[in-house]
């Protein structure tokens, strides 16, 4: 895992890569909502915010599927 230095720094027994990756995925909502707003692709703000949240759910789900497939093959 790429975050062994982080695990050793704080003395964790478990690798923190998974938690950091999930936390970082949440940062995609703001740029996505800004893009939709600036381009005027969505007129209703409620729909725009829901789209951003659903996009994060989709990214996280795809990440979990890839992670699971990798873990099963290793």
PDB file of N, H, CA, C and O in Angstrom:
ATOM      1  N   UNK A   1       0.830  -1.180   0.000  1.00  0.00           N
ATOM      2  CA  UNK A   1       0.000   0.000   0.000  1.00  0.00           C
ATOM      3  C   UNK A   1       0.880   1.250   0.000  1.00  0.00           C
ATOM      4  O   UNK A   1       1.966   1.251   0.579  1.00  0.00           O
ATOM      5  N   UNK A   2       0.416   2.291  -0.637  1.00  0.00           N
ATOM      6  H   UNK A   2      -0.466   2.290  -1.107  1.00  0.00           H
ATOM      7  CA  UNK A   2       1.258   3.468  -0.790  1.00  0.00           C
ATOM      8  C   UNK A   2       1.393   4.342   0.442  1.00  0.00           C
ATOM      9  O   UNK A   2       2.190   5.279   0.421  1.00  0.00           O
ATOM     10  N   UNK A   3       0.658   4.086   1.512  1.00  0.00           N
ATOM     11  H   UNK A   3       0.011   3.325   1.529  1.00  0.00           H
ATOM     12  CA  UNK A   3       0.730   4.973   2.671  1.00  0.00           C
ATOM     13  C   UNK A   3       1.345   4.294   3.890  1.00  0.00           C
ATOM     14  O   UNK A   3       0.903   4.533   5.014  1.00  0.00           O
ATOM     15  N   UNK A   4       2.345   3.460   3.689  1.00  0.00           N
ATOM     16  H   UNK A   4       2.704   3.265   2.776  1.00  0.00           H
ATOM     17  CA  UNK A   4       3.012   2.832   4.826  1.00  0.00           C
ATOM     18  C   UNK A   4       3.667   3.866   5.729  1.00  0.00           C
ATOM     19  O   UNK A   4       3.699   3.689   6.946  1.00  0.00           O
ATOM     20  N   UNK A   5       4.183   4.927   5.159  1.00  0.00           N
ATOM     21  H   UNK A   5       4.157   5.071   4.170  1.00  0.00           H
ATOM     22  CA  UNK A   5       4.823   5.964   5.971  1.00  0.00           C
ATOM     23  C   UNK A   5       3.809   6.622   6.908  1.00  0.00           C
ATOM     24  O   UNK A   5       4.146   6.980   8.036  1.00  0.00           O
ATOM     25  N   UNK A   6       2.576   6.780   6.443  1.00  0.00           N
ATOM     26  H   UNK A   6       2.303   6.489   5.526  1.00  0.00           H
ATOM     27  CA  UNK A   6       1.525   7.380   7.270  1.00  0.00           C
ATOM     28  C   UNK A   6       1.143   6.433   8.407  1.00  0.00           C
ATOM     29  O   UNK A   6       0.926   6.867   9.538  1.00  0.00           O
ATOM     30  N   UNK A   7       1.064   5.154   8.102  1.00  0.00           N
ATOM     31  H   UNK A   7       1.241   4.802   7.183  1.00  0.00           H
ATOM     32  CA  UNK A   7       0.728   4.151   9.107  1.00  0.00           C
ATOM     33  C   UNK A   7       1.807   4.103  10.180  1.00  0.00           C
ATOM     34  O   UNK A   7       1.497   4.046  11.370  1.00  0.00           O
ATOM     35  N   UNK A   8       3.057   4.126   9.773  1.00  0.00           N
ATOM     36  H   UNK A   8       3.309   4.173   8.807  1.00  0.00           H
ATOM     37  CA  UNK A   8       4.173   4.082  10.722  1.00  0.00           C
ATOM     38  C   UNK A   8       4.292   5.373  11.527  1.00  0.00           C
ATOM     39  O   UNK A   8       4.658   5.339  12.702  1.00  0.00           O
ATOM     40  N   UNK A   9       3.989   6.501  10.908  1.00  0.00           N
ATOM     41  H   UNK A   9       3.692   6.528   9.953  1.00  0.00           H
ATOM     42  CA  UNK A   9       4.109   7.799  11.581  1.00  0.00           C
ATOM     43  C   UNK A   9       3.198   7.879  12.797  1.00  0.00           C
ATOM     44  O   UNK A   9       3.622   8.348  13.854  1.00  0.00           O
ATOM     45  N   UNK A  10       1.974   7.436  12.668  1.00  0.00           N
ATOM     46  H   UNK A  10       1.629   7.055  11.810  1.00  0.00           H
ATOM     47  CA  UNK A  10       1.010   7.528  13.760  1.00  0.00           C
ATOM     48  C   UNK A  10       0.855   6.231  14.552  1.00  0.00           C
ATOM     49  O   UNK A  10       0.074   6.175  15.501  1.00  0.00           O
ATOM     50  N   UNK A  11       1.588   5.197  14.171  1.00  0.00           N
ATOM     51  H   UNK A  11       2.223   5.242  13.400  1.00  0.00           H
ATOM     52  CA  UNK A  11       1.582   3.951  14.916  1.00  0.00           C
ATOM     53  C   UNK A  11       0.325   3.116  14.752  1.00  0.00           C
ATOM     54  O   UNK A  11      -0.023   2.336  15.638  1.00  0.00           O
ATOM     55  N   UNK A  12      -0.348   3.272  13.641  1.00  0.00           N
ATOM     56  H   UNK A  12      -0.065   3.907  12.922  1.00  0.00           H
ATOM     57  CA  UNK A  12      -1.546   2.473  13.388  1.00  0.00           C
ATOM     58  C   UNK A  12      -1.152   1.044  13.058  1.00  0.00           C
ATOM     59  O   UNK A  12      -0.089   0.796  12.488  1.00  0.00           O
ATOM     60  N   UNK A  13      -2.014   0.113  13.420  1.00  0.00           N
ATOM     61  H   UNK A  13      -2.877   0.314  13.884  1.00  0.00           H
ATOM     62  CA  UNK A  13      -1.770  -1.279  13.063  1.00  0.00           C
ATOM     63  C   UNK A  13      -2.268  -1.571  11.657  1.00  0.00           C
ATOM     64  O   UNK A  13      -1.724  -2.427  10.959  1.00  0.00           O
ATOM     65  N   UNK A  14      -3.297  -0.860  11.251  1.00  0.00           N
ATOM     66  H   UNK A  14      -3.739  -0.165  11.818  1.00  0.00           H
ATOM     67  CA  UNK A  14      -3.907  -1.061   9.938  1.00  0.00           C
ATOM     68  C   UNK A  14      -3.468   0.033   8.981  1.00  0.00           C
ATOM     69  O   UNK A  14      -3.237   1.169   9.393  1.00  0.00           O
ATOM     70  N   UNK A  15      -3.354  -0.308   7.708  1.00  0.00           N
ATOM     71  H   UNK A  15      -3.542  -1.231   7.373  1.00  0.00           H
ATOM     72  CA  UNK A  15      -2.975   0.688   6.717  1.00  0.00           C
ATOM     73  C   UNK A  15      -4.128   1.661   6.496  1.00  0.00           C
ATOM     74  O   UNK A  15      -5.282   1.246   6.394  1.00  0.00           O
ATOM     75  N   UNK A  16      -3.823   2.939   6.421  1.00  0.00           N
ATOM     76  H   UNK A  16      -2.885   3.276   6.503  1.00  0.00           H
ATOM     77  CA  UNK A  16      -4.847   3.977   6.335  1.00  0.00           C
ATOM     78  C   UNK A  16      -5.160   4.380   4.897  1.00  0.00           C
ATOM     79  O   UNK A  16      -5.903   5.339   4.686  1.00  0.00           O
ATOM     80  N   UNK A  17      -4.627   3.690   3.918  1.00  0.00           N
ATOM     81  H   UNK A  17      -4.023   2.912   4.090  1.00  0.00           H
ATOM     82  CA  UNK A  17      -4.844   4.065   2.516  1.00  0.00           C
ATOM     83  C   UNK A  17      -6.325   4.104   2.169  1.00  0.00           C
ATOM     84  O   UNK A  17      -6.777   5.034   1.501  1.00  0.00           O
ATOM     85  N   UNK A  18      -7.072   3.125   2.605  1.00  0.00           N
ATOM     86  H   UNK A  18      -6.705   2.370   3.148  1.00  0.00           H
ATOM     87  CA  UNK A  18      -8.495   3.044   2.280  1.00  0.00           C
ATOM     88  C   UNK A  18      -9.257   4.234   2.861  1.00  0.00           C
ATOM     89  O   UNK A  18     -10.086   4.827   2.172  1.00  0.00           O
ATOM     90  N   UNK A  19      -8.994   4.582   4.087  1.00  0.00           N
ATOM     91  H   UNK A  19      -8.320   4.101   4.647  1.00  0.00           H
ATOM     92  CA  UNK A  19      -9.688   5.707   4.712  1.00  0.00           C
ATOM     93  C   UNK A  19      -9.325   7.029   4.056  1.00  0.00           C
ATOM     94  O   UNK A  19     -10.193   7.878   3.853  1.00  0.00           O
ATOM     95  N   UNK A  20      -8.070   7.211   3.728  1.00  0.00           N
ATOM     96  H   UNK A  20      -7.365   6.522   3.893  1.00  0.00           H
ATOM     97  CA  UNK A  20      -7.640   8.449   3.068  1.00  0.00           C
ATOM     98  C   UNK A  20      -8.259   8.560   1.684  1.00  0.00           C
ATOM     99  O   UNK A  20      -8.700   9.637   1.281  1.00  0.00           O
ATOM    100  N   UNK A  21      -8.292   7.456   0.960  1.00  0.00           N
ATOM    101  H   UNK A  21      -7.933   6.582   1.287  1.00  0.00           H
ATOM    102  CA  UNK A  21      -8.874   7.467  -0.392  1.00  0.00           C
ATOM    103  C   UNK A  21     -10.355   7.803  -0.343  1.00  0.00           C
ATOM    104  O   UNK A  21     -10.834   8.567  -1.181  1.00  0.00           O
ATOM    105  N   UNK A  22     -11.087   7.258   0.606  1.00  0.00           N
ATOM    106  H   UNK A  22     -10.697   6.637   1.287  1.00  0.00           H
ATOM    107  CA  UNK A  22     -12.514   7.563   0.724  1.00  0.00           C
ATOM    108  C   UNK A  22     -12.730   9.026   1.112  1.00  0.00           C
ATOM    109  O   UNK A  22     -13.661   9.667   0.625  1.00  0.00           O
ATOM    110  N   UNK A  23     -11.895   9.538   1.964  1.00  0.00           N
ATOM    111  H   UNK A  23     -11.139   9.017   2.360  1.00  0.00           H
ATOM    112  CA  UNK A  23     -12.005  10.941   2.375  1.00  0.00           C
ATOM    113  C   UNK A  23     -11.748  11.876   1.199  1.00  0.00           C
ATOM    114  O   UNK A  23     -12.453  12.870   1.030  1.00  0.00           O
ATOM    115  N   UNK A  24     -10.750  11.564   0.394  1.00  0.00           N
ATOM    116  H   UNK A  24     -10.177  10.756   0.531  1.00  0.00           H
ATOM    117  CA  UNK A  24     -10.383  12.417  -0.744  1.00  0.00           C
ATOM    118  C   UNK A  24     -11.467  12.395  -1.825  1.00  0.00           C
ATOM    119  O   UNK A  24     -11.680  13.403  -2.498  1.00  0.00           O
ATOM    120  N   UNK A  25     -12.145  11.275  -2.001  1.00  0.00           N
ATOM    121  H   UNK A  25     -11.971  10.456  -1.455  1.00  0.00           H
ATOM    122  CA  UNK A  25     -13.203  11.202  -3.012  1.00  0.00           C
ATOM    123  C   UNK A  25     -14.291  12.227  -2.730  1.00  0.00           C
ATOM    124  O   UNK A  25     -14.914  12.735  -3.662  1.00  0.00           O
ATOM    125  N   UNK A  26     -14.527  12.536  -1.476  1.00  0.00           N
ATOM    126  H   UNK A  26     -14.021  12.123  -0.718  1.00  0.00           H
ATOM    127  CA  UNK A  26     -15.530  13.531  -1.113  1.00  0.00           C
ATOM    128  C   UNK A  26     -15.224  14.916  -1.641  1.00  0.00           C
ATOM    129  O   UNK A  26     -16.135  15.731  -1.786  1.00  0.00           O
ATOM    130  N   UNK A  27     -13.971  15.204  -1.931  1.00  0.00           N
ATOM    131  H   UNK A  27     -13.231  14.541  -1.813  1.00  0.00           H
ATOM    132  CA  UNK A  27     -13.601  16.526  -2.440  1.00  0.00           C
ATOM    133  C   UNK A  27     -13.998  16.732  -3.900  1.00  0.00           C
ATOM    134  O   UNK A  27     -13.900  17.849  -4.408  1.00  0.00           O
ATOM    135  N   UNK A  28     -14.441  15.689  -4.577  1.00  0.00           N
ATOM    136  H   UNK A  28     -14.521  14.781  -4.165  1.00  0.00           H
ATOM    137  CA  UNK A  28     -14.849  15.841  -5.968  1.00  0.00           C
ATOM    138  C   UNK A  28     -16.185  16.556  -6.120  1.00  0.00           C
ATOM    139  O   UNK A  28     -16.495  17.056  -7.201  1.00  0.00           O
ATOM    140  N   UNK A  29     -16.972  16.612  -5.071  1.00  0.00           N
ATOM    141  H   UNK A  29     -16.720  16.205  -4.192  1.00  0.00           H
ATOM    142  CA  UNK A  29     -18.310  17.210  -5.177  1.00  0.00           C
ATOM    143  C   UNK A  29     -18.221  18.694  -5.494  1.00  0.00           C
ATOM    144  O   UNK A  29     -18.926  19.173  -6.382  1.00  0.00           O
ATOM    145  N   UNK A  30     -17.384  19.419  -4.800  1.00  0.00           N
ATOM    146  H   UNK A  30     -16.811  19.030  -4.079  1.00  0.00           H
ATOM    147  CA  UNK A  30     -17.324  20.861  -4.997  1.00  0.00           C
ATOM    148  C   UNK A  30     -16.923  21.249  -6.423  1.00  0.00           C
ATOM    149  O   UNK A  30     -17.627  22.054  -7.033  1.00  0.00           O
ATOM    150  N   UNK A  31     -15.834  20.724  -6.987  1.00  0.00           N
ATOM    151  H   UNK A  31     -15.262  20.070  -6.492  1.00  0.00           H
ATOM    152  CA  UNK A  31     -15.502  21.089  -8.368  1.00  0.00           C
ATOM    153  C   UNK A  31     -16.582  20.680  -9.365  1.00  0.00           C
ATOM    154  O   UNK A  31     -16.818  21.387 -10.345  1.00  0.00           O
ATOM    155  N   UNK A  32     -17.230  19.560  -9.127  1.00  0.00           N
ATOM    156  H   UNK A  32     -17.037  18.986  -8.331  1.00  0.00           H
ATOM    157  CA  UNK A  32     -18.284  19.107 -10.023  1.00  0.00           C
ATOM    158  C   UNK A  32     -19.476  20.063  -9.985  1.00  0.00           C
ATOM    159  O   UNK A  32     -20.025  20.416 -11.029  1.00  0.00           O
ATOM    160  N   UNK A  33     -19.870  20.475  -8.801  1.00  0.00           N
ATOM    161  H   UNK A  33     -19.424  20.188  -7.953  1.00  0.00           H
ATOM    162  CA  UNK A  33     -20.986  21.418  -8.666  1.00  0.00           C
ATOM    163  C   UNK A  33     -20.610  22.762  -9.264  1.00  0.00           C
ATOM    164  O   UNK A  33     -21.440  23.388  -9.923  1.00  0.00           O
ATOM    165  N   UNK A  34     -19.387  23.222  -9.055  1.00  0.00           N
ATOM    166  H   UNK A  34     -18.712  22.713  -8.520  1.00  0.00           H
ATOM    167  CA  UNK A  34     -18.928  24.486  -9.641  1.00  0.00           C
ATOM    168  C   UNK A  34     -18.957  24.426 -11.166  1.00  0.00           C
ATOM    169  O   UNK A  34     -19.378  25.379 -11.821  1.00  0.00           O
ATOM    170  N   UNK A  35     -18.513  23.317 -11.721  1.00  0.00           N
ATOM    171  H   UNK A  35     -18.171  22.542 -11.189  1.00  0.00           H
ATOM    172  CA  UNK A  35     -18.513  23.154 -13.174  1.00  0.00           C
ATOM    173  C   UNK A  35     -19.930  23.226 -13.730  1.00  0.00           C
ATOM    174  O   UNK A  35     -20.190  23.924 -14.710  1.00  0.00           O
ATOM    175  N   UNK A  36     -20.842  22.497 -13.092  1.00  0.00           N
ATOM    176  H   UNK A  36     -20.631  21.931 -12.295  1.00  0.00           H
ATOM    177  CA  UNK A  36     -22.226  22.510 -13.544  1.00  0.00           C
ATOM    178  C   UNK A  36     -22.839  23.904 -13.439  1.00  0.00           C
ATOM    179  O   UNK A  36     -23.609  24.317 -14.306  1.00  0.00           O
ATOM    180  N   UNK A  37     -22.497  24.618 -12.382  1.00  0.00           N
ATOM    181  H   UNK A  37     -21.871  24.282 -11.678  1.00  0.00           H
ATOM    182  CA  UNK A  37     -23.045  25.954 -12.172  1.00  0.00           C
ATOM    183  C   UNK A  37     -22.487  26.951 -13.186  1.00  0.00           C
ATOM    184  O   UNK A  37     -23.245  27.734 -13.758  1.00  0.00           O
ATOM    185  N   UNK A  38     -21.191  26.933 -13.415  1.00  0.00           N
ATOM    186  H   UNK A  38     -20.575  26.296 -12.950  1.00  0.00           H
ATOM    187  CA  UNK A  38     -20.567  27.901 -14.338  1.00  0.00           C
ATOM    188  C   UNK A  38     -20.965  27.670 -15.788  1.00  0.00           C
ATOM    189  O   UNK A  38     -21.110  28.623 -16.553  1.00  0.00           O
ATOM    190  N   UNK A  39     -21.142  26.417 -16.165  1.00  0.00           N
ATOM    191  H   UNK A  39     -21.024  25.643 -15.543  1.00  0.00           H
ATOM    192  CA  UNK A  39     -21.549  26.116 -17.534  1.00  0.00           C
ATOM    193  C   UNK A  39     -23.050  26.269 -17.733  1.00  0.00           C
ATOM    194  O   UNK A  39     -23.519  26.276 -18.872  1.00  0.00           O
ATOM    195  N   UNK A  40     -23.807  26.390 -16.660  1.00  0.00           N
ATOM    196  H   UNK A  40     -23.426  26.384 -15.735  1.00  0.00           H
ATOM    197  CA  UNK A  40     -25.250  26.531 -16.753  1.00  0.00           C
ATOM    198  C   UNK A  40     -25.936  25.272 -17.236  1.00  0.00           C
ATOM    199  O   UNK A  40     -26.998  25.341 -17.855  1.00  0.00           O
ATOM    200  N   UNK A  41     -25.342  24.124 -16.960  1.00  0.00           N
ATOM    201  H   UNK A  41     -24.480  24.068 -16.457  1.00  0.00           H
ATOM    202  CA  UNK A  41     -25.904  22.859 -17.421  1.00  0.00           C
ATOM    203  C   UNK A  41     -27.131  22.428 -16.617  1.00  0.00           C
ATOM    204  O   UNK A  41     -27.989  21.701 -17.117  1.00  0.00           O
ATOM    205  N   UNK A  42     -27.200  22.881 -15.379  1.00  0.00           N
ATOM    206  H   UNK A  42     -26.503  23.471 -14.972  1.00  0.00           H
ATOM    207  CA  UNK A  42     -28.340  22.546 -14.523  1.00  0.00           C
ATOM    208  C   UNK A  42     -28.917  23.847 -13.991  1.00  0.00           C
ATOM    209  O   UNK A  42     -28.191  24.670 -13.433  1.00  0.00           O
ATOM    210  N   UNK A  43     -30.196  24.032 -14.159  1.00  0.00           N
ATOM    211  H   UNK A  43     -30.786  23.364 -14.612  1.00  0.00           H
ATOM    212  CA  UNK A  43     -30.838  25.286 -13.748  1.00  0.00           C
ATOM    213  C   UNK A  43     -31.289  25.273 -12.293  1.00  0.00           C
ATOM    214  O   UNK A  43     -31.285  26.319 -11.643  1.00  0.00           O
ATOM    215  N   UNK A  44     -31.671  24.130 -11.774  1.00  0.00           N
ATOM    216  H   UNK A  44     -31.674  23.281 -12.302  1.00  0.00           H
ATOM    217  CA  UNK A  44     -32.141  24.052 -10.397  1.00  0.00           C
ATOM    218  C   UNK A  44     -30.993  23.663  -9.477  1.00  0.00           C
ATOM    219  O   UNK A  44     -30.320  22.659  -9.710  1.00  0.00           O
ATOM    220  N   UNK A  45     -30.770  24.450  -8.438  1.00  0.00           N
ATOM    221  H   UNK A  45     -31.317  25.266  -8.248  1.00  0.00           H
ATOM    222  CA  UNK A  45     -29.643  24.182  -7.553  1.00  0.00           C
ATOM    223  C   UNK A  45     -29.821  22.864  -6.791  1.00  0.00           C
ATOM    224  O   UNK A  45     -28.837  22.183  -6.500  1.00  0.00           O
ATOM    225  N   UNK A  46     -31.047  22.506  -6.472  1.00  0.00           N
ATOM    226  H   UNK A  46     -31.846  23.059  -6.708  1.00  0.00           H
ATOM    227  CA  UNK A  46     -31.282  21.258  -5.740  1.00  0.00           C
ATOM    228  C   UNK A  46     -30.840  20.057  -6.578  1.00  0.00           C
ATOM    229  O   UNK A  46     -30.222  19.125  -6.062  1.00  0.00           O
ATOM    230  N   UNK A  47     -31.158  20.086  -7.852  1.00  0.00           N
ATOM    231  H   UNK A  47     -31.660  20.843  -8.271  1.00  0.00           H
ATOM    232  CA  UNK A  47     -30.751  19.005  -8.747  1.00  0.00           C
ATOM    233  C   UNK A  47     -29.233  18.981  -8.895  1.00  0.00           C
ATOM    234  O   UNK A  47     -28.626  17.911  -8.954  1.00  0.00           O
ATOM    235  N   UNK A  48     -28.626  20.160  -8.955  1.00  0.00           N
ATOM    236  H   UNK A  48     -29.119  21.029  -8.908  1.00  0.00           H
ATOM    237  CA  UNK A  48     -27.178  20.267  -9.115  1.00  0.00           C
ATOM    238  C   UNK A  48     -26.460  19.643  -7.917  1.00  0.00           C
ATOM    239  O   UNK A  48     -25.492  18.904  -8.096  1.00  0.00           O
ATOM    240  N   UNK A  49     -26.921  19.930  -6.705  1.00  0.00           N
ATOM    241  H   UNK A  49     -27.707  20.530  -6.560  1.00  0.00           H
ATOM    242  CA  UNK A  49     -26.289  19.364  -5.522  1.00  0.00           C
ATOM    243  C   UNK A  49     -26.499  17.858  -5.438  1.00  0.00           C
ATOM    244  O   UNK A  49     -25.596  17.120  -5.045  1.00  0.00           O
ATOM    245  N   UNK A  50     -27.685  17.412  -5.806  1.00  0.00           N
ATOM    246  H   UNK A  50     -28.418  18.012  -6.125  1.00  0.00           H
ATOM    247  CA  UNK A  50     -27.944  15.962  -5.810  1.00  0.00           C
ATOM    248  C   UNK A  50     -27.056  15.271  -6.835  1.00  0.00           C
ATOM    249  O   UNK A  50     -26.552  14.178  -6.577  1.00  0.00           O
ATOM    250  N   UNK A  51     -26.860  15.886  -7.985  1.00  0.00           N
ATOM    251  H   UNK A  51     -27.270  16.774  -8.195  1.00  0.00           H
ATOM    252  CA  UNK A  51     -26.002  15.298  -9.004  1.00  0.00           C
ATOM    253  C   UNK A  51     -24.574  15.152  -8.483  1.00  0.00           C
ATOM    254  O   UNK A  51     -23.929  14.129  -8.715  1.00  0.00           O
ATOM    255  N   UNK A  52     -24.081  16.167  -7.784  1.00  0.00           N
ATOM    256  H   UNK A  52     -24.605  16.998  -7.596  1.00  0.00           H
ATOM    257  CA  UNK A  52     -22.739  16.089  -7.207  1.00  0.00           C
ATOM    258  C   UNK A  52     -22.606  14.962  -6.205  1.00  0.00           C
ATOM    259  O   UNK A  52     -21.613  14.234  -6.209  1.00  0.00           O
ATOM    260  N   UNK A  53     -23.606  14.812  -5.344  1.00  0.00           N
ATOM    261  H   UNK A  53     -24.412  15.403  -5.340  1.00  0.00           H
ATOM    262  CA  UNK A  53     -23.583  13.739  -4.354  1.00  0.00           C
ATOM    263  C   UNK A  53     -23.675  12.377  -5.027  1.00  0.00           C
ATOM    264  O   UNK A  53     -22.955  11.452  -4.653  1.00  0.00           O
ATOM    265  N   UNK A  54     -24.552  12.245  -6.012  1.00  0.00           N
ATOM    266  H   UNK A  54     -25.138  12.997  -6.316  1.00  0.00           H
ATOM    267  CA  UNK A  54     -24.686  10.973  -6.713  1.00  0.00           C
ATOM    268  C   UNK A  54     -23.413  10.624  -7.486  1.00  0.00           C
ATOM    269  O   UNK A  54     -23.062   9.450  -7.607  1.00  0.00           O
ATOM    270  N   UNK A  55     -22.732  11.628  -8.002  1.00  0.00           N
ATOM    271  H   UNK A  55     -23.017  12.581  -7.903  1.00  0.00           H
ATOM    272  CA  UNK A  55     -21.467  11.376  -8.695  1.00  0.00           C
ATOM    273  C   UNK A  55     -20.424  10.836  -7.726  1.00  0.00           C
ATOM    274  O   UNK A  55     -19.647   9.947  -8.076  1.00  0.00           O
ATOM    275  N   UNK A  56     -20.406  11.372  -6.506  1.00  0.00           N
ATOM    276  H   UNK A  56     -21.037  12.094  -6.221  1.00  0.00           H
ATOM    277  CA  UNK A  56     -19.480  10.863  -5.492  1.00  0.00           C
ATOM    278  C   UNK A  56     -19.827   9.419  -5.143  1.00  0.00           C
ATOM    279  O   UNK A  56     -18.939   8.575  -5.026  1.00  0.00           O
ATOM    280  N   UNK A  57     -21.124   9.136  -4.976  1.00  0.00           N
ATOM    281  H   UNK A  57     -21.846   9.822  -5.072  1.00  0.00           H
ATOM    282  CA  UNK A  57     -21.535   7.758  -4.695  1.00  0.00           C
ATOM    283  C   UNK A  57     -21.072   6.818  -5.797  1.00  0.00           C
ATOM    284  O   UNK A  57     -20.612   5.708  -5.528  1.00  0.00           O
ATOM    285  N   UNK A  58     -21.196   7.266  -7.034  1.00  0.00           N
ATOM    286  H   UNK A  58     -21.570   8.168  -7.254  1.00  0.00           H
ATOM    287  CA  UNK A  58     -20.784   6.436  -8.161  1.00  0.00           C
ATOM    288  C   UNK A  58     -19.278   6.201  -8.158  1.00  0.00           C
ATOM    289  O   UNK A  58     -18.826   5.072  -8.344  1.00  0.00           O
ATOM    290  N   UNK A  59     -18.502   7.258  -7.948  1.00  0.00           N
ATOM    291  H   UNK A  59     -18.870   8.176  -7.797  1.00  0.00           H
ATOM    292  CA  UNK A  59     -17.043   7.118  -7.888  1.00  0.00           C
ATOM    293  C   UNK A  59     -16.630   6.185  -6.755  1.00  0.00           C
ATOM    294  O   UNK A  59     -15.764   5.328  -6.934  1.00  0.00           O
ATOM    295  N   UNK A  60     -17.248   6.353  -5.597  1.00  0.00           N
ATOM    296  H   UNK A  60     -17.951   7.049  -5.452  1.00  0.00           H
ATOM    297  CA  UNK A  60     -16.905   5.505  -4.455  1.00  0.00           C
ATOM    298  C   UNK A  60     -17.269   4.045  -4.732  1.00  0.00           C
ATOM    299  O   UNK A  60     -16.528   3.137  -4.357  1.00  0.00           O
ATOM    300  N   UNK A  61     -18.395   3.824  -5.379  1.00  0.00           N
ATOM    301  H   UNK A  61     -18.997   4.562  -5.684  1.00  0.00           H
ATOM    302  CA  UNK A  61     -18.813   2.461  -5.695  1.00  0.00           C
ATOM    303  C   UNK A  61     -17.853   1.799  -6.677  1.00  0.00           C
ATOM    304  O   UNK A  61     -17.475   0.641  -6.500  1.00  0.00           O
ATOM    305  N   UNK A  62     -17.465   2.531  -7.700  1.00  0.00           N
ATOM    306  H   UNK A  62     -17.772   3.472  -7.844  1.00  0.00           H
ATOM    307  CA  UNK A  62     -16.506   2.001  -8.672  1.00  0.00           C
ATOM    308  C   UNK A  62     -15.178   1.707  -7.990  1.00  0.00           C
ATOM    309  O   UNK A  62     -14.553   0.682  -8.262  1.00  0.00           O
ATOM    310  N   UNK A  63     -14.743   2.601  -7.106  1.00  0.00           N
ATOM    311  H   UNK A  63     -15.250   3.434  -6.886  1.00  0.00           H
ATOM    312  CA  UNK A  63     -13.503   2.390  -6.363  1.00  0.00           C
ATOM    313  C   UNK A  63     -13.592   1.109  -5.531  1.00  0.00           C
ATOM    314  O   UNK A  63     -12.647   0.321  -5.502  1.00  0.00           O
ATOM    315  N   UNK A  64     -14.723   0.901  -4.858  1.00  0.00           N
ATOM    316  H   UNK A  64     -15.491   1.541  -4.882  1.00  0.00           H
ATOM    317  CA  UNK A  64     -14.899  -0.298  -4.034  1.00  0.00           C
ATOM    318  C   UNK A  64     -14.887  -1.572  -4.875  1.00  0.00           C
ATOM    319  O   UNK A  64     -14.328  -2.586  -4.458  1.00  0.00           O
ATOM    320  N   UNK A  65     -15.499  -1.524  -6.049  1.00  0.00           N
ATOM    321  H   UNK A  65     -15.953  -0.701  -6.388  1.00  0.00           H
ATOM    322  CA  UNK A  65     -15.512  -2.695  -6.927  1.00  0.00           C
ATOM    323  C   UNK A  65     -14.096  -3.026  -7.393  1.00  0.00           C
ATOM    324  O   UNK A  65     -13.692  -4.189  -7.392  1.00  0.00           O
ATOM    325  N   UNK A  66     -13.350  -2.004  -7.788  1.00  0.00           N
ATOM    326  H   UNK A  66     -13.678  -1.059  -7.789  1.00  0.00           H
ATOM    327  CA  UNK A  66     -11.961  -2.227  -8.219  1.00  0.00           C
ATOM    328  C   UNK A  66     -11.125  -2.746  -7.064  1.00  0.00           C
ATOM    329  O   UNK A  66     -10.320  -3.662  -7.234  1.00  0.00           O
ATOM    330  N   UNK A  67     -11.316  -2.163  -5.894  1.00  0.00           N
ATOM    331  H   UNK A  67     -11.970  -1.419  -5.756  1.00  0.00           H
ATOM    332  CA  UNK A  67     -10.567  -2.589  -4.713  1.00  0.00           C
ATOM    333  C   UNK A  67     -10.880  -4.041  -4.357  1.00  0.00           C
ATOM    334  O   UNK A  67      -9.979  -4.809  -4.018  1.00  0.00           O
ATOM    335  N   UNK A  68     -12.138  -4.411  -4.432  1.00  0.00           N
ATOM    336  H   UNK A  68     -12.870  -3.788  -4.707  1.00  0.00           H
ATOM    337  CA  UNK A  68     -12.547  -5.774  -4.122  1.00  0.00           C
ATOM    338  C   UNK A  68     -11.970  -6.778  -5.115  1.00  0.00           C
ATOM    339  O   UNK A  68     -11.498  -7.847  -4.727  1.00  0.00           O
ATOM    340  N   UNK A  69     -12.013  -6.428  -6.382  1.00  0.00           N
ATOM    341  H   UNK A  69     -12.397  -5.560  -6.697  1.00  0.00           H
ATOM    342  CA  UNK A  69     -11.468  -7.320  -7.416  1.00  0.00           C
ATOM    343  C   UNK A  69      -9.959  -7.489  -7.226  1.00  0.00           C
ATOM    344  O   UNK A  69      -9.423  -8.586  -7.387  1.00  0.00           O
ATOM    345  N   UNK A  70      -9.288  -6.398  -6.885  1.00  0.00           N
ATOM    346  H   UNK A  70      -9.723  -5.507  -6.754  1.00  0.00           H
ATOM    347  CA  UNK A  70      -7.842  -6.468  -6.649  1.00  0.00           C
ATOM    348  C   UNK A  70      -7.540  -7.343  -5.434  1.00  0.00           C
ATOM    349  O   UNK A  70      -6.620  -8.160  -5.475  1.00  0.00           O
ATOM    350  N   UNK A  71      -8.303  -7.181  -4.360  1.00  0.00           N
ATOM    351  H   UNK A  71      -9.050  -6.517  -4.327  1.00  0.00           H
ATOM    352  CA  UNK A  71      -8.081  -7.961  -3.145  1.00  0.00           C
ATOM    353  C   UNK A  71      -8.372  -9.443  -3.377  1.00  0.00           C
ATOM    354  O   UNK A  71      -7.691 -10.309  -2.826  1.00  0.00           O
ATOM    355  N   UNK A  72      -9.372  -9.726  -4.184  1.00  0.00           N
ATOM    356  H   UNK A  72      -9.924  -9.023  -4.632  1.00  0.00           H
ATOM    357  CA  UNK A  72      -9.716 -11.129  -4.456  1.00  0.00           C
ATOM    358  C   UNK A  72      -8.665 -11.813  -5.324  1.00  0.00           C
ATOM    359  O   UNK A  72      -8.451 -13.020  -5.208  1.00  0.00           O
ATOM    360  N   UNK A  73      -8.014 -11.051  -6.186  1.00  0.00           N
ATOM    361  H   UNK A  73      -8.187 -10.071  -6.280  1.00  0.00           H
ATOM    362  CA  UNK A  73      -7.018 -11.656  -7.074  1.00  0.00           C
ATOM    363  C   UNK A  73      -5.643 -11.761  -6.421  1.00  0.00           C
ATOM    364  O   UNK A  73      -4.785 -12.499  -6.904  1.00  0.00           O
ATOM    365  N   UNK A  74      -5.428 -11.037  -5.340  1.00  0.00           N
ATOM    366  H   UNK A  74      -6.125 -10.437  -4.947  1.00  0.00           H
ATOM    367  CA  UNK A  74      -4.101 -11.049  -4.687  1.00  0.00           C
ATOM    368  C   UNK A  74      -3.946 -12.195  -3.732  1.00  0.00           C
ATOM    369  O   UNK A  74      -2.894 -12.342  -3.109  1.00  0.00           O
TER     370      UNK A  74
END
